């Protein structure tokens, strides 16, 4: 157990913003290599957000339990 409580800004659950629009006409305009890069970034962001939430939940169980969906949904 951590002796000192971490600062509040370090114990906020990760925010998950809305993704890109799912309009097929817009997606078709993104070059394949750029789209692949966007997907890699999104997966890395999601993994980091999940890791942060698990760390916060380990210190304060249940804090980020309902935080797996993007903001606004």
Buried (B, 14 or more C-beta within 10 A) or exposed (E): EEEEEEEEEEBEBBEBEEEEEEEEEEEEEEEEEEBEEEEEEEEEEBEEBBEBBEBBBEBEEEBBEEBEEEEEE
